[in-house]
Amino acid sequence: MTSFTTDTETVLRPTTGDGDHDRFAHYVKKDEILPSTIEGTPVKALCGKVWIPSRDPNNFGVCPTCKEIYEGLQPGDD
Ligand SMILES: [Zn+2]
């Protein structure tokens, strides 16, 4: 049994004016996003990053670590 599921959603890290280098979209489990959006509590991305997410229309690159982990969770198709 794995504790991970594929029920994830990409959430953007908010910009804080500290430069562009750390702006990535991270994957976060959906069941962590809901309480976060209601209560403003931090979420933990698949890569381990913890922050308070905010929806942002800008299109950031996907965090490479999250992407690797997320793709590893997908059922093999070939
Ligand atoms: Zn990440």
N, CA, C, O and the ligand as a Tripos MOL2 file, in Angstrom:
@<TRIPOS>MOLECULE
protein
  313   311    79     0     0
PROTEIN
NO_CHARGES

@<TRIPOS>ATOM
      1 N           0.8460   -1.2030    0.0000 N.3       1 MET1
      2 CA          0.0000    0.0000    0.0000 C.3       1 MET1
      3 C           0.8790    1.2500    0.0000 C.2       1 MET1
      4 O           1.8660    1.3370    0.7310 O.2       1 MET1
      5 N           0.5080    2.1860   -0.8130 N.am      2 THR2
      6 CA          1.2160    3.4630   -0.8450 C.3       2 THR2
      7 C           0.3570    4.5390   -0.2030 C.2       2 THR2
      8 O          -0.8710    4.5180   -0.2890 O.2       2 THR2
      9 N           1.0240    5.4610    0.4310 N.am      3 SER3
     10 CA          0.2840    6.5330    1.0850 C.3       3 SER3
     11 C          -0.0200    7.6660    0.1180 C.2       3 SER3
     12 O          -0.7770    8.5870    0.4250 O.2       3 SER3
     13 N           0.5890    7.5750   -1.0570 N.am      4 PHE4
     14 CA          0.3310    8.6010   -2.0550 C.3       4 PHE4
     15 C          -0.8320    8.1940   -2.9470 C.2       4 PHE4
     16 O          -1.0810    7.0090   -3.1710 O.2       4 PHE4
     17 N          -1.5220    9.1790   -3.4390 N.am      5 THR5
     18 CA         -2.5120    8.9230   -4.4590 C.3       5 THR5
     19 C          -2.2130    9.8440   -5.6220 C.2       5 THR5
     20 O          -1.3610   10.7260   -5.5210 O.2       5 THR5
     21 N          -2.9030    9.6440   -6.7100 N.am      6 THR6
     22 CA         -2.7120   10.5360   -7.8540 C.3       6 THR6
     23 C          -3.7100   11.6860   -7.8040 C.2       6 THR6
     24 O          -3.8290   12.4670   -8.7480 O.2       6 THR6
     25 N          -4.4170   11.7730   -6.6960 N.am      7 ASP7
     26 CA         -5.4180   12.8240   -6.5710 C.3       7 ASP7
     27 C          -4.7340   14.1260   -6.1580 C.2       7 ASP7
     28 O          -4.8630   14.5860   -5.0240 O.2       7 ASP7
     29 N          -4.0220   14.6910   -7.0890 N.am      8 THR8
     30 CA         -3.2610   15.8950   -6.7960 C.3       8 THR8
     31 C          -3.6770   17.0160   -7.7300 C.2       8 THR8
     32 O          -4.3550   16.8040   -8.7360 O.2       8 THR8
     33 N          -3.2640   18.1770   -7.3770 N.am      9 GLU9
     34 CA         -3.5940   19.3440   -8.1800 C.3       9 GLU9
     35 C          -2.3850   20.2760   -8.1600 C.2       9 GLU9
     36 O          -1.6850   20.3930   -7.1540 O.2       9 GLU9
     37 N          -2.1660   20.9170   -9.2650 N.am     10 THR10
     38 CA         -1.0390   21.8300   -9.3150 C.3      10 THR10
     39 C          -1.4190   23.1540   -8.6750 C.2      10 THR10
     40 O          -2.4310   23.7590   -9.0290 O.2      10 THR10
     41 N          -0.6150   23.5910   -7.7450 N.am     11 VAL11
     42 CA         -0.8750   24.8420   -7.0590 C.3      11 VAL11
     43 C           0.3560   25.7230   -7.1720 C.2      11 VAL11
     44 O           1.4900   25.2630   -7.0330 O.2      11 VAL11
     45 N           0.1130   26.9640   -7.4190 N.am     12 LEU12
     46 CA          1.2210   27.8770   -7.6110 C.3      12 LEU12
     47 C           1.7230   28.4260   -6.2890 C.2      12 LEU12
     48 O           0.9550   28.7510   -5.3830 O.2      12 LEU12
     49 N           3.0260   28.5140   -6.2160 N.am     13 ARG13
     50 CA          3.6070   29.2190   -5.1030 C.3      13 ARG13
     51 C           3.4320   30.7170   -5.3460 C.2      13 ARG13
     52 O           3.6880   31.2030   -6.4480 O.2      13 ARG13
     53 N           3.0030   31.4410   -4.3310 N.am     14 PRO14
     54 CA          2.7890   32.8700   -4.5280 C.3      14 PRO14
     55 C           4.0960   33.6180   -4.7100 C.2      14 PRO14
     56 O           5.1390   33.2090   -4.2000 O.2      14 PRO14
     57 N           4.0270   34.6980   -5.4310 N.am     15 THR15
     58 CA          5.2240   35.5200   -5.5780 C.3      15 THR15
     59 C           5.3540   36.4230   -4.3630 C.2      15 THR15
     60 O           4.3670   36.9590   -3.8580 O.2      15 THR15
     61 N           6.5570   36.5780   -3.9150 N.am     16 THR16
     62 CA          6.7800   37.4030   -2.7310 C.3      16 THR16
     63 C           7.7680   38.5180   -3.0190 C.2      16 THR16
     64 O           8.2610   39.1780   -2.1050 O.2      16 THR16
     65 N           8.0510   38.7200   -4.2930 N.am     17 GLY17
     66 CA          8.9500   39.8050   -4.6570 C.3      17 GLY17
     67 C          10.4060   39.4850   -4.4220 C.2      17 GLY17
     68 O          11.2530   40.3780   -4.4340 O.2      17 GLY17
     69 N          10.7030   38.2160   -4.2070 N.am     18 ASP18
     70 CA         12.0890   37.8430   -3.9360 C.3      18 ASP18
     71 C          12.7810   37.2950   -5.1800 C.2      18 ASP18
     72 O          13.7620   36.5570   -5.0840 O.2      18 ASP18
     73 N          12.2630   37.6610   -6.3380 N.am     19 GLY19
     74 CA         12.9150   37.2080   -7.5570 C.3      19 GLY19
     75 C          12.1380   36.1150   -8.2570 C.2      19 GLY19
     76 O          11.1810   35.5590   -7.7180 O.2      19 GLY19
     77 N          12.5660   35.8240   -9.4570 N.am     20 ASP20
     78 CA         11.8270   34.8720  -10.2790 C.3      20 ASP20
     79 C          12.3070   33.4300  -10.1200 C.2      20 ASP20
     80 O          11.6290   32.4980  -10.5520 O.2      20 ASP20
     81 N          13.4500   33.2490   -9.5130 N.am     21 HIS21
     82 CA         14.0830   31.9410   -9.5540 C.3      21 HIS21
     83 C          13.3190   30.8850   -8.7700 C.2      21 HIS21
     84 O          13.4730   29.6900   -9.0200 O.2      21 HIS21
     85 N          12.4980   31.3210   -7.8240 N.am     22 ASP22
     86 CA         11.8550   30.3480   -6.9500 C.3      22 ASP22
     87 C          10.3560   30.2330   -7.2240 C.2      22 ASP22
     88 O           9.5970   29.7460   -6.3850 O.2      22 ASP22
     89 N           9.9490   30.6760   -8.3810 N.am     23 ARG23
     90 CA          8.5160   30.6280   -8.6820 C.3      23 ARG23
     91 C           8.2230   29.3880   -9.5120 C.2      23 ARG23
     92 O           8.5130   29.3400  -10.7070 O.2      23 ARG23
     93 N           7.6570   28.4050   -8.8720 N.am     24 PHE24
     94 CA          7.2710   27.1800   -9.5500 C.3      24 PHE24
     95 C           5.8440   26.8220   -9.1650 C.2      24 PHE24
     96 O           5.3370   27.2150   -8.1150 O.2      24 PHE24
     97 N           5.2190   26.0640  -10.0520 N.am     25 ALA25
     98 CA          3.9500   25.4430   -9.7000 C.3      25 ALA25
     99 C           4.2580   24.0810   -9.0860 C.2      25 ALA25
    100 O           4.9670   23.2660   -9.6770 O.2      25 ALA25
    101 N           3.7240   23.8500   -7.9050 N.am     26 HIS26
    102 CA          3.9840   22.5900   -7.2050 C.3      26 HIS26
    103 C           2.7270   21.7400   -7.1730 C.2      26 HIS26
    104 O           1.6080   22.2520   -7.2180 O.2      26 HIS26
    105 N           2.9310   20.4420   -7.0950 N.am     27 TYR27
    106 CA          1.8130   19.5240   -6.9380 C.3      27 TYR27
    107 C           1.4930   19.3380   -5.4620 C.2      27 TYR27
    108 O           2.3720   19.0660   -4.6440 O.2      27 TYR27
    109 N           0.2120   19.4910   -5.1450 N.am     28 VAL28
    110 CA         -0.2540   19.3110   -3.7710 C.3      28 VAL28
    111 C          -1.4800   18.4200   -3.7990 C.2      28 VAL28
    112 O          -2.3030   18.5000   -4.7120 O.2      28 VAL28
    113 N          -1.5930   17.5740   -2.7910 N.am     29 LYS29
    114 CA         -2.7710   16.7010   -2.7130 C.3      29 LYS29
    115 C          -4.0270   17.5220   -2.5060 C.2      29 LYS29
    116 O          -4.0560   18.4640   -1.7130 O.2      29 LYS29
    117 N          -5.0660   17.1440   -3.2380 N.am     30 LYS30
    118 CA         -6.3020   17.9180   -3.1920 C.3      30 LYS30
    119 C          -6.8940   17.9990   -1.7970 C.2      30 LYS30
    120 O          -7.4590   19.0240   -1.4160 O.2      30 LYS30
    121 N          -6.7660   16.9220   -1.0330 N.am     31 ASP31
    122 CA         -7.3820   16.9450    0.3000 C.3      31 ASP31
    123 C          -6.6230   17.8510    1.2620 C.2      31 ASP31
    124 O          -7.0660   18.0880    2.3860 O.2      31 ASP31
    125 N          -5.4660   18.3580    0.8090 N.am     32 GLU32
    126 CA         -4.7680   19.3440    1.6290 C.3      32 GLU32
    127 C          -5.0870   20.7590    1.1610 C.2      32 GLU32
    128 O          -4.9410   21.7250    1.9090 O.2      32 GLU32
    129 N          -5.5250   20.8620   -0.0860 N.am     33 ILE33
    130 CA         -5.7950   22.1860   -0.6360 C.3      33 ILE33
    131 C          -7.0800   22.7670   -0.0560 C.2      33 ILE33
    132 O          -7.1610   23.9590    0.2420 O.2      33 ILE33
    133 N          -8.0850   21.8980    0.1000 N.am     34 LEU34
    134 CA         -9.3890   22.4030    0.5460 C.3      34 LEU34
    135 C          -9.3170   23.1170    1.8970 C.2      34 LEU34
    136 O          -9.7510   24.2650    1.9950 O.2      34 LEU34
    137 N          -8.7820   22.4720    2.9440 N.am     35 PRO35
    138 CA         -8.6940   23.1970    4.2280 C.3      35 PRO35
    139 C          -7.8010   24.4270    4.1380 C.2      35 PRO35
    140 O          -7.9960   25.4040    4.8590 O.2      35 PRO35
    141 N          -6.8130   24.3660    3.2370 N.am     36 SER36
    142 CA         -5.9110   25.5080    3.1070 C.3      36 SER36
    143 C          -6.6320   26.7240    2.5670 C.2      36 SER36
    144 O          -6.4430   27.8420    3.0480 O.2      36 SER36
    145 N          -7.4690   26.4930    1.5540 N.am     37 THR37
    146 CA         -8.1710   27.6170    0.9520 C.3      37 THR37
    147 C          -9.2040   28.1910    1.9110 C.2      37 THR37
    148 O          -9.5400   29.3730    1.8370 O.2      37 THR37
    149 N          -9.7060   27.3510    2.8100 N.am     38 ILE38
    150 CA        -10.7090   27.8090    3.7660 C.3      38 ILE38
    151 C         -10.0540   28.5280    4.9450 C.2      38 ILE38
    152 O         -10.5030   29.5930    5.3700 O.2      38 ILE38
    153 N          -8.9860   27.9230    5.4610 N.am     39 GLU39
    154 CA         -8.3940   28.4150    6.7030 C.3      39 GLU39
    155 C          -7.0810   29.1490    6.4920 C.2      39 GLU39
    156 O          -6.5530   29.7550    7.4250 O.2      39 GLU39
    157 N          -6.5400   29.1010    5.2610 N.am     40 GLY40
    158 CA         -5.2760   29.7790    5.0000 C.3      40 GLY40
    159 C          -4.0900   29.0880    5.6390 C.2      40 GLY40
    160 O          -3.0810   29.7220    5.9460 O.2      40 GLY40
    161 N          -4.2140   27.7800    5.8390 N.am     41 THR41
    162 CA         -3.1170   27.0180    6.4260 C.3      41 THR41
    163 C          -2.1410   26.5700    5.3410 C.2      41 THR41
    164 O          -2.5350   26.4120    4.1850 O.2      41 THR41
    165 N          -0.8970   26.3660    5.6920 N.am     42 PRO42
    166 CA          0.0920   25.9340    4.7000 C.3      42 PRO42
    167 C          -0.1960   24.5270    4.1870 C.2      42 PRO42
    168 O          -0.7900   23.7000    4.8780 O.2      42 PRO42
    169 N           0.2420   24.2840    2.9590 N.am     43 VAL43
    170 CA          0.1490   22.9440    2.3860 C.3      43 VAL43
    171 C           1.5590   22.4330    2.1250 C.2      43 VAL43
    172 O           2.5220   23.1990    2.1030 O.2      43 VAL43
    173 N           1.6600   21.1220    1.9270 N.am     44 LYS44
    174 CA          2.9470   20.5200    1.6420 C.3      44 LYS44
    175 C           2.9040   19.9160    0.2480 C.2      44 LYS44
    176 O           2.0730   19.0570   -0.0480 O.2      44 LYS44
    177 N           3.8160   20.3800   -0.6060 N.am     45 ALA45
    178 CA          3.8900   19.8500   -1.9600 C.3      45 ALA45
    179 C           4.5370   18.4750   -1.9510 C.2      45 ALA45
    180 O           5.1340   18.0600   -0.9580 O.2      45 ALA45
    181 N           4.4090   17.7700   -3.0780 N.am     46 LEU46
    182 CA          5.0080   16.4420   -3.1840 C.3      46 LEU46
    183 C           6.5110   16.4940   -2.9620 C.2      46 LEU46
    184 O           7.0980   15.5450   -2.4430 O.2      46 LEU46
    185 N           7.1270   17.5880   -3.3500 N.am     47 CYS47
    186 CA          8.5820   17.7180   -3.2080 C.3      47 CYS47
    187 C           8.9760   18.0660   -1.7820 C.2      47 CYS47
    188 O          10.1620   18.0870   -1.4530 O.2      47 CYS47
    189 N           7.9900   18.3390   -0.9330 N.am     48 GLY48
    190 CA          8.2880   18.6320    0.4540 C.3      48 GLY48
    191 C           8.2050   20.1020    0.7930 C.2      48 GLY48
    192 O           8.3490   20.4860    1.9540 O.2      48 GLY48
    193 N           7.9710   20.9340   -0.2180 N.am     49 LYS49
    194 CA          7.8960   22.3630    0.0270 C.3      49 LYS49
    195 C           6.6090   22.7000    0.7580 C.2      49 LYS49
    196 O           5.5390   22.2240    0.3800 O.2      49 LYS49
    197 N           6.6990   23.5060    1.7880 N.am     50 VAL50
    198 CA          5.5370   23.9030    2.5640 C.3      50 VAL50
    199 C           5.3520   25.4010    2.4230 C.2      50 VAL50
    200 O           6.2690   26.1840    2.6690 O.2      50 VAL50
    201 N           4.1500   25.7840    2.0230 N.am     51 TRP51
    202 CA          3.8670   27.2090    1.8820 C.3      51 TRP51
    203 C           2.3600   27.3990    1.8210 C.2      51 TRP51
    204 O           1.6000   26.4380    1.6980 O.2      51 TRP51
    205 N           1.9460   28.6510    1.9080 N.am     52 ILE52
    206 CA          0.5260   28.9560    1.7950 C.3      52 ILE52
    207 C           0.2350   29.3020    0.3390 C.2      52 ILE52
    208 O           0.7070   30.3220   -0.1630 O.2      52 ILE52
    209 N          -0.5300   28.4680   -0.3320 N.am     53 PRO53
    210 CA         -0.7350   28.6610   -1.7670 C.3      53 PRO53
    211 C          -1.7270   29.7780   -2.0610 C.2      53 PRO53
    212 O          -2.5670   30.1350   -1.2340 O.2      53 PRO53
    213 N          -1.5990   30.3060   -3.2540 N.am     54 SER54
    214 CA         -2.5990   31.2360   -3.7360 C.3      54 SER54
    215 C          -2.7690   31.0070   -5.2250 C.2      54 SER54
    216 O          -1.7990   30.8130   -5.9570 O.2      54 SER54
    217 N          -3.9970   31.0330   -5.6520 N.am     55 ARG55
    218 CA         -4.2520   30.8350   -7.0780 C.3      55 ARG55
    219 C          -3.7370   32.0450   -7.8210 C.2      55 ARG55
    220 O          -3.9660   33.1840   -7.4150 O.2      55 ARG55
    221 N          -3.0490   31.7950   -8.8990 N.am     56 ASP56
    222 CA         -2.4520   32.8770   -9.6530 C.3      56 ASP56
    223 C          -2.5910   32.5550  -11.1360 C.2      56 ASP56
    224 O          -2.2900   31.4390  -11.5590 O.2      56 ASP56
    225 N          -3.0370   33.5060  -11.9150 N.am     57 PRO57
    226 CA         -3.2550   33.2340  -13.3330 C.3      57 PRO57
    227 C          -1.9700   33.0790  -14.1280 C.2      57 PRO57
    228 O          -1.9960   32.5490  -15.2390 O.2      57 PRO57
    229 N          -0.8660   33.5220  -13.5930 N.am     58 ASN58
    230 CA          0.3900   33.4150  -14.3270 C.3      58 ASN58
    231 C           0.7890   31.9570  -14.4960 C.2      58 ASN58
    232 O           0.4900   31.1020  -13.6620 O.2      58 ASN58
    233 N           1.4650   31.7090  -15.5900 N.am     59 ASN59
    234 CA          1.8270   30.3450  -15.9310 C.3      59 ASN59
    235 C           3.2820   30.0870  -15.5820 C.2      59 ASN59
    236 O           4.1810   30.3930  -16.3660 O.2      59 ASN59
    237 N           3.5100   29.5310  -14.4160 N.am     60 PHE60
    238 CA          4.8640   29.2300  -14.0070 C.3      60 PHE60
    239 C           5.2440   27.8390  -14.4700 C.2      60 PHE60
    240 O           4.3830   27.0220  -14.7940 O.2      60 PHE60
    241 N           6.5210   27.5830  -14.4970 N.am     61 GLY61
    242 CA          6.9790   26.2380  -14.7890 C.3      61 GLY61
    243 C           6.6620   25.3060  -13.6360 C.2      61 GLY61
    244 O           6.6030   25.7260  -12.4800 O.2      61 GLY61
    245 N           6.4590   24.0430  -13.9580 N.am     62 VAL62
    246 CA          6.1840   23.0690  -12.9110 C.3      62 VAL62
    247 C           7.4800   22.7030  -12.2070 C.2      62 VAL62
    248 O           8.5130   22.4810  -12.8390 O.2      62 VAL62
    249 N           7.4020   22.6450  -10.9040 N.am     63 CYS63
    250 CA          8.5450   22.2450  -10.0830 C.3      63 CYS63
    251 C           9.0620   20.8910  -10.5770 C.2      63 CYS63
    252 O           8.3000   19.9240  -10.5920 O.2      63 CYS63
    253 N          10.3130   20.7950  -10.9750 N.am     64 PRO64
    254 CA         10.8200   19.5460  -11.5420 C.3      64 PRO64
    255 C          10.7800   18.3890  -10.5580 C.2      64 PRO64
    256 O          10.5870   17.2420  -10.9600 O.2      64 PRO64
    257 N          10.9550   18.6690   -9.2970 N.am     65 THR65
    258 CA         10.9110   17.6020   -8.2960 C.3      65 THR65
    259 C           9.4950   17.0790   -8.1390 C.2      65 THR65
    260 O           9.2720   15.8690   -8.0980 O.2      65 THR65
    261 N           8.5360   17.9970   -8.0500 N.am     66 CYS66
    262 CA          7.1390   17.5870   -7.9660 C.3      66 CYS66
    263 C           6.7350   16.7820   -9.1970 C.2      66 CYS66
    264 O           6.0440   15.7690   -9.0880 O.2      66 CYS66
    265 N           7.1690   17.2380  -10.3610 N.am     67 LYS67
    266 CA          6.7950   16.5870  -11.6120 C.3      67 LYS67
    267 C           7.3150   15.1580  -11.6390 C.2      67 LYS67
    268 O           6.6160   14.2340  -12.0550 O.2      67 LYS67
    269 N           8.5400   14.9960  -11.1930 N.am     68 GLU68
    270 CA          9.1490   13.6720  -11.1930 C.3      68 GLU68
    271 C           8.3970   12.7320  -10.2580 C.2      68 GLU68
    272 O           8.1280   11.5800  -10.6000 O.2      68 GLU68
    273 N           8.0620   13.2380   -9.0760 N.am     69 ILE69
    274 CA          7.3380   12.4170   -8.1030 C.3      69 ILE69
    275 C           5.9390   12.1110   -8.6090 C.2      69 ILE69
    276 O           5.4620   10.9800   -8.5140 O.2      69 ILE69
    277 N           5.2890   13.1340   -9.1490 N.am     70 TYR70
    278 CA          3.9210   12.9600   -9.6240 C.3      70 TYR70
    279 C           3.8500   11.9270  -10.7350 C.2      70 TYR70
    280 O           2.9690   11.0680  -10.7440 O.2      70 TYR70
    281 N           4.7870   12.0190  -11.6710 N.am     71 GLU71
    282 CA          4.7980   11.0700  -12.7870 C.3      71 GLU71
    283 C           5.1100    9.6640  -12.3030 C.2      71 GLU71
    284 O           4.6790    8.6780  -12.9010 O.2      71 GLU71
    285 N           5.8550    9.5860  -11.2250 N.am     72 GLY72
    286 CA          6.1520    8.2890  -10.6410 C.3      72 GLY72
    287 C           4.9290    7.6530  -10.0050 C.2      72 GLY72
    288 O           4.8790    6.4390   -9.8050 O.2      72 GLY72
    289 N           3.9320    8.4920   -9.6850 N.am     73 LEU73
    290 CA          2.7150    7.9760   -9.0600 C.3      73 LEU73
    291 C           1.7160    7.4560  -10.0730 C.2      73 LEU73
    292 O           0.7970    6.7090   -9.7360 O.2      73 LEU73
    293 N           1.9080    7.8640  -11.3250 N.am     74 GLN74
    294 CA          0.9650    7.4530  -12.3460 C.3      74 GLN74
    295 C           1.1110    5.9510  -12.6070 C.2      74 GLN74
    296 O           2.2190    5.4150  -12.6030 O.2      74 GLN74
    297 N          -0.0130    5.2880  -12.8320 N.am     75 PRO75
    298 CA          0.0630    3.8520  -13.1580 C.3      75 PRO75
    299 C           0.7740    3.6540  -14.5030 C.2      75 PRO75
    300 O           0.5270    4.3910  -15.4580 O.2      75 PRO75
    301 N           1.6300    2.6830  -14.5650 N.am     76 GLY76
    302 CA          2.3560    2.4100  -15.8040 C.3      76 GLY76
    303 C           1.3970    2.1000  -16.9390 C.2      76 GLY76
    304 O           0.4360    1.3490  -16.7730 O.2      76 GLY76
    305 N           1.6630    2.6740  -18.0660 N.am     77 ASP77
    306 CA          0.7250    2.5470  -19.1710 C.3      77 ASP77
    307 C           1.3080    1.7410  -20.3160 C.2      77 ASP77
    308 O           0.6000    1.3680  -21.2520 O.2      77 ASP77
    309 N           2.5690    1.4820  -20.2370 N.am     78 ASP78
    310 CA          3.1660    0.7510  -21.3540 C.3      78 ASP78
    311 C           3.5600   -0.6420  -20.9170 C.2      78 ASP78
    312 O           4.0820   -1.4170  -21.7190 O.2      78 ASP78
    313 ZN          7.5850   21.1280   -5.8260 Zn       79 ZN79
@<TRIPOS>BOND
     1     1     2 1
     2     2     3 1
     3     3     4 2
     4     3     5 am
     5     5     6 1
     6     6     7 1
     7     7     8 2
     8     7     9 am
     9     9    10 1
    10    10    11 1
    11    11    12 2
    12    11    13 am
    13    13    14 1
    14    14    15 1
    15    15    16 2
    16    15    17 am
    17    17    18 1
    18    18    19 1
    19    19    20 2
    20    19    21 am
    21    21    22 1
    22    22    23 1
    23    23    24 2
    24    23    25 am
    25    25    26 1
    26    26    27 1
    27    27    28 2
    28    27    29 am
    29    29    30 1
    30    30    31 1
    31    31    32 2
    32    31    33 am
    33    33    34 1
    34    34    35 1
    35    35    36 2
    36    35    37 am
    37    37    38 1
    38    38    39 1
    39    39    40 2
    40    39    41 am
    41    41    42 1
    42    42    43 1
    43    43    44 2
    44    43    45 am
    45    45    46 1
    46    46    47 1
    47    47    48 2
    48    47    49 am
    49    49    50 1
    50    50    51 1
    51    51    52 2
    52    51    53 am
    53    53    54 1
    54    54    55 1
    55    55    56 2
    56    55    57 am
    57    57    58 1
    58    58    59 1
    59    59    60 2
    60    59    61 am
    61    61    62 1
    62    62    63 1
    63    63    64 2
    64    63    65 am
    65    65    66 1
    66    66    67 1
    67    67    68 2
    68    67    69 am
    69    69    70 1
    70    70    71 1
    71    71    72 2
    72    71    73 am
    73    73    74 1
    74    74    75 1
    75    75    76 2
    76    75    77 am
    77    77    78 1
    78    78    79 1
    79    79    80 2
    80    79    81 am
    81    81    82 1
    82    82    83 1
    83    83    84 2
    84    83    85 am
    85    85    86 1
    86    86    87 1
    87    87    88 2
    88    87    89 am
    89    89    90 1
    90    90    91 1
    91    91    92 2
    92    91    93 am
    93    93    94 1
    94    94    95 1
    95    95    96 2
    96    95    97 am
    97    97    98 1
    98    98    99 1
    99    99   100 2
   100    99   101 am
   101   101   102 1
   102   102   103 1
   103   103   104 2
   104   103   105 am
   105   105   106 1
   106   106   107 1
   107   107   108 2
   108   107   109 am
   109   109   110 1
   110   110   111 1
   111   111   112 2
   112   111   113 am
   113   113   114 1
   114   114   115 1
   115   115   116 2
   116   115   117 am
   117   117   118 1
   118   118   119 1
   119   119   120 2
   120   119   121 am
   121   121   122 1
   122   122   123 1
   123   123   124 2
   124   123   125 am
   125   125   126 1
   126   126   127 1
   127   127   128 2
   128   127   129 am
   129   129   130 1
   130   130   131 1
   131   131   132 2
   132   131   133 am
   133   133   134 1
   134   134   135 1
   135   135   136 2
   136   135   137 am
   137   137   138 1
   138   138   139 1
   139   139   140 2
   140   139   141 am
   141   141   142 1
   142   142   143 1
   143   143   144 2
   144   143   145 am
   145   145   146 1
   146   146   147 1
   147   147   148 2
   148   147   149 am
   149   149   150 1
   150   150   151 1
   151   151   152 2
   152   151   153 am
   153   153   154 1
   154   154   155 1
   155   155   156 2
   156   155   157 am
   157   157   158 1
   158   158   159 1
   159   159   160 2
   160   159   161 am
   161   161   162 1
   162   162   163 1
   163   163   164 2
   164   163   165 am
   165   165   166 1
   166   166   167 1
   167   167   168 2
   168   167   169 am
   169   169   170 1
   170   170   171 1
   171   171   172 2
   172   171   173 am
   173   173   174 1
   174   174   175 1
   175   175   176 2
   176   175   177 am
   177   177   178 1
   178   178   179 1
   179   179   180 2
   180   179   181 am
   181   181   182 1
   182   182   183 1
   183   183   184 2
   184   183   185 am
   185   185   186 1
   186   186   187 1
   187   187   188 2
   188   187   189 am
   189   189   190 1
   190   190   191 1
   191   191   192 2
   192   191   193 am
   193   193   194 1
   194   194   195 1
   195   195   196 2
   196   195   197 am
   197   197   198 1
   198   198   199 1
   199   199   200 2
   200   199   201 am
   201   201   202 1
   202   202   203 1
   203   203   204 2
   204   203   205 am
   205   205   206 1
   206   206   207 1
   207   207   208 2
   208   207   209 am
   209   209   210 1
   210   210   211 1
   211   211   212 2
   212   211   213 am
   213   213   214 1
   214   214   215 1
   215   215   216 2
   216   215   217 am
   217   217   218 1
   218   218   219 1
   219   219   220 2
   220   219   221 am
   221   221   222 1
   222   222   223 1
   223   223   224 2
   224   223   225 am
   225   225   226 1
   226   226   227 1
   227   227   228 2
   228   227   229 am
   229   229   230 1
   230   230   231 1
   231   231   232 2
   232   231   233 am
   233   233   234 1
   234   234   235 1
   235   235   236 2
   236   235   237 am
   237   237   238 1
   238   238   239 1
   239   239   240 2
   240   239   241 am
   241   241   242 1
   242   242   243 1
   243   243   244 2
   244   243   245 am
   245   245   246 1
   246   246   247 1
   247   247   248 2
   248   247   249 am
   249   249   250 1
   250   250   251 1
   251   251   252 2
   252   251   253 am
   253   253   254 1
   254   254   255 1
   255   255   256 2
   256   255   257 am
   257   257   258 1
   258   258   259 1
   259   259   260 2
   260   259   261 am
   261   261   262 1
   262   262   263 1
   263   263   264 2
   264   263   265 am
   265   265   266 1
   266   266   267 1
   267   267   268 2
   268   267   269 am
   269   269   270 1
   270   270   271 1
   271   271   272 2
   272   271   273 am
   273   273   274 1
   274   274   275 1
   275   275   276 2
   276   275   277 am
   277   277   278 1
   278   278   279 1
   279   279   280 2
   280   279   281 am
   281   281   282 1
   282   282   283 1
   283   283   284 2
   284   283   285 am
   285   285   286 1
   286   286   287 1
   287   287   288 2
   288   287   289 am
   289   289   290 1
   290   290   291 1
   291   291   292 2
   292   291   293 am
   293   293   294 1
   294   294   295 1
   295   295   296 2
   296   295   297 am
   297   297   298 1
   298   298   299 1
   299   299   300 2
   300   299   301 am
   301   301   302 1
   302   302   303 1
   303   303   304 2
   304   303   305 am
   305   305   306 1
   306   306   307 1
   307   307   308 2
   308   307   309 am
   309   309   310 1
   310   310   311 1
   311   311   312 2
@<TRIPOS>SUBSTRUCTURE
     1 MET1         2 RESIDUE 1 A MET
     2 THR2         6 RESIDUE 1 A THR
     3 SER3        10 RESIDUE 1 A SER
     4 PHE4        14 RESIDUE 1 A PHE
     5 THR5        18 RESIDUE 1 A THR
     6 THR6        22 RESIDUE 1 A THR
     7 ASP7        26 RESIDUE 1 A ASP
     8 THR8        30 RESIDUE 1 A THR
     9 GLU9        34 RESIDUE 1 A GLU
    10 THR10       38 RESIDUE 1 A THR
    11 VAL11       42 RESIDUE 1 A VAL
    12 LEU12       46 RESIDUE 1 A LEU
    13 ARG13       50 RESIDUE 1 A ARG
    14 PRO14       54 RESIDUE 1 A PRO
    15 THR15       58 RESIDUE 1 A THR
    16 THR16       62 RESIDUE 1 A THR
    17 GLY17       66 RESIDUE 1 A GLY
    18 ASP18       70 RESIDUE 1 A ASP
    19 GLY19       74 RESIDUE 1 A GLY
    20 ASP20       78 RESIDUE 1 A ASP
    21 HIS21       82 RESIDUE 1 A HIS
    22 ASP22       86 RESIDUE 1 A ASP
    23 ARG23       90 RESIDUE 1 A ARG
    24 PHE24       94 RESIDUE 1 A PHE
    25 ALA25       98 RESIDUE 1 A ALA
    26 HIS26      102 RESIDUE 1 A HIS
    27 TYR27      106 RESIDUE 1 A TYR
    28 VAL28      110 RESIDUE 1 A VAL
    29 LYS29      114 RESIDUE 1 A LYS
    30 LYS30      118 RESIDUE 1 A LYS
    31 ASP31      122 RESIDUE 1 A ASP
    32 GLU32      126 RESIDUE 1 A GLU
    33 ILE33      130 RESIDUE 1 A ILE
    34 LEU34      134 RESIDUE 1 A LEU
    35 PRO35      138 RESIDUE 1 A PRO
    36 SER36      142 RESIDUE 1 A SER
    37 THR37      146 RESIDUE 1 A THR
    38 ILE38      150 RESIDUE 1 A ILE
    39 GLU39      154 RESIDUE 1 A GLU
    40 GLY40      158 RESIDUE 1 A GLY
    41 THR41      162 RESIDUE 1 A THR
    42 PRO42      166 RESIDUE 1 A PRO
    43 VAL43      170 RESIDUE 1 A VAL
    44 LYS44      174 RESIDUE 1 A LYS
    45 ALA45      178 RESIDUE 1 A ALA
    46 LEU46      182 RESIDUE 1 A LEU
    47 CYS47      186 RESIDUE 1 A CYS
    48 GLY48      190 RESIDUE 1 A GLY
    49 LYS49      194 RESIDUE 1 A LYS
    50 VAL50      198 RESIDUE 1 A VAL
    51 TRP51      202 RESIDUE 1 A TRP
    52 ILE52      206 RESIDUE 1 A ILE
    53 PRO53      210 RESIDUE 1 A PRO
    54 SER54      214 RESIDUE 1 A SER
    55 ARG55      218 RESIDUE 1 A ARG
    56 ASP56      222 RESIDUE 1 A ASP
    57 PRO57      226 RESIDUE 1 A PRO
    58 ASN58      230 RESIDUE 1 A ASN
    59 ASN59      234 RESIDUE 1 A ASN
    60 PHE60      238 RESIDUE 1 A PHE
    61 GLY61      242 RESIDUE 1 A GLY
    62 VAL62      246 RESIDUE 1 A VAL
    63 CYS63      250 RESIDUE 1 A CYS
    64 PRO64      254 RESIDUE 1 A PRO
    65 THR65      258 RESIDUE 1 A THR
    66 CYS66      262 RESIDUE 1 A CYS
    67 LYS67      266 RESIDUE 1 A LYS
    68 GLU68      270 RESIDUE 1 A GLU
    69 ILE69      274 RESIDUE 1 A ILE
    70 TYR70      278 RESIDUE 1 A TYR
    71 GLU71      282 RESIDUE 1 A GLU
    72 GLY72      286 RESIDUE 1 A GLY
    73 LEU73      290 RESIDUE 1 A LEU
    74 GLN74      294 RESIDUE 1 A GLN
    75 PRO75      298 RESIDUE 1 A PRO
    76 GLY76      302 RESIDUE 1 A GLY
    77 ASP77      306 RESIDUE 1 A ASP
    78 ASP78      310 RESIDUE 1 A ASP
    79 ZN79       313 GROUP 0 **** ****
